[in-house]
Amino acid sequence: MKPAVERRFYDDNARRLIADNICGFLRGGKRGAWSHSTIHTRDAFYKNCGALLEATNSERLLLYLPFWVLWGAPGWFRETYKKAWYRLLNVKDVRENFHFGDCFELDARPKEGLERVVKCAHLTPWLLKYGYLSQKEILDILWNNGLDYTLRQSFKDTWGYIKEKRILSELKLEELSSETMFLPKRKPSEPLYNSEKRKEWLDSLGEPAELLTPSAKLEGPFSDNIPAFKTELKEIASKLEPSEIVMVGGSKLKGYGTKDSDLDVWRLSELCASEDLYPGSAEGAHIYLNTVWLGGSKSNLEQMRQKIIDLYFNNPSTFVKRRAIEKLESDLLQYRLLHKGFARFTGRMDYDAPKEMDGDCPFYDDEYRTIATMLYVKYVWL
């Protein structure tokens, strides 16, 4: 019993080889990274990471790569990384996706929408520190994007950290700061109303919780976590109508669920009738791929699963496929691994990055970034 995306991963030898080369190196950690015994593993790591960064549908990998792999990387990889980084300057993400995930219900969102961020700009301190960017190049970006306030604000968020860590001289930092000094202060988004569901979620953020699988590997495979809640799956399956199919997922499957966590259950019949989550829709990709499928005795489960998975992997629409991949990224790396799963699993709550960069979450932590990179190369692709 495996989630659909995990089954597809093991069936694709080419993707599995890429992931093995990347994950194998990361498992060695910082200590063995530059030893002579790992030189082949190191070369394979950068070669495969570089190939993914050059591919349009995988360039967002750079948002999650551990910072320690940037230091000492070969020159050609630095150029590949930099080109992908420049392409991502045009991408504006919902800011809360990379923070606590407090994105409000649709009808509670303000008229101007949710706050956006150019997240790759938040990596600027490390790119300056390791020589991927110069102060002059950042100035050029600011000069050439004078009316892109989201981009400029995203760079401005980093000035305080760059000053604190003395990454640039005061003169050079003052020159950068002068380009963004007239931007208004960020105003945190507030919901139009505070629902009971949101109140409960906010209250649960700091609550102590007992993990269901404290020895789980957050980077997968997810199927290893299933024995801990197999009884619940059998109970769900026993209540299905003969022709019924459901998909089951959630934090228990991903490894950071608690004993009190609920399983997420979606009925295929209801999804087919949905305007947003129907089979093949970009918005529904995580439901069909990041879940375990269960079916009644007459459900033709295998045929239906393969048919729907093919809608994603064989979709000719570049837009739909790209959006679906970003949905997989969001489900596996952000909601709720970044927002509370990582802290719950590791017990860590404090991180060395400033509030302006949303540093009070694990996004800049190399342990989180290593897990996120492994998940990305294995399960965030179509």
Secondary structure as GFF3:
##gff-version 3
##sequence-region A 1 382
A	DSSP	alpha_helix	4	11	.	.	.	ID=ss1
A	DSSP	alpha_helix	13	28	.	.	.	ID=ss2
A	DSSP	three_ten_helix	36	38	.	.	.	ID=ss3
A	DSSP	alpha_helix	39	54	.	.	.	ID=ss4
A	DSSP	three_ten_helix	59	63	.	.	.	ID=ss5
A	DSSP	three_ten_helix	67	69	.	.	.	ID=ss6
A	DSSP	alpha_helix	75	88	.	.	.	ID=ss7
A	DSSP	beta_strand	93	94	.	.	.	ID=ss8
A	DSSP	three_ten_helix	95	98	.	.	.	ID=ss9
A	DSSP	three_ten_helix	106	108	.	.	.	ID=ss10
A	DSSP	beta_strand	116	117	.	.	.	ID=ss11
A	DSSP	three_ten_helix	119	123	.	.	.	ID=ss12
A	DSSP	alpha_helix	124	129	.	.	.	ID=ss13
A	DSSP	alpha_helix	135	144	.	.	.	ID=ss14
A	DSSP	alpha_helix	149	156	.	.	.	ID=ss15
A	DSSP	alpha_helix	159	164	.	.	.	ID=ss16
A	DSSP	alpha_helix	170	178	.	.	.	ID=ss17
A	DSSP	alpha_helix	196	204	.	.	.	ID=ss18
A	DSSP	three_ten_helix	222	229	.	.	.	ID=ss19
A	DSSP	alpha_helix	230	238	.	.	.	ID=ss20
A	DSSP	beta_strand	245	249	.	.	.	ID=ss21
A	DSSP	alpha_helix	251	254	.	.	.	ID=ss22
A	DSSP	beta_strand	264	267	.	.	.	ID=ss23
A	DSSP	alpha_helix	268	272	.	.	.	ID=ss24
A	DSSP	three_ten_helix	282	284	.	.	.	ID=ss25
A	DSSP	alpha_helix	285	289	.	.	.	ID=ss26
A	DSSP	beta_strand	292	295	.	.	.	ID=ss27
A	DSSP	alpha_helix	301	313	.	.	.	ID=ss28
A	DSSP	alpha_helix	318	329	.	.	.	ID=ss29
A	DSSP	pi_helix	330	334	.	.	.	ID=ss30
A	DSSP	pi_helix	337	341	.	.	.	ID=ss31
A	DSSP	alpha_helix	342	346	.	.	.	ID=ss32
A	DSSP	three_ten_helix	355	357	.	.	.	ID=ss33
A	DSSP	three_ten_helix	362	364	.	.	.	ID=ss34
A	DSSP	alpha_helix	366	379	.	.	.	ID=ss35
###
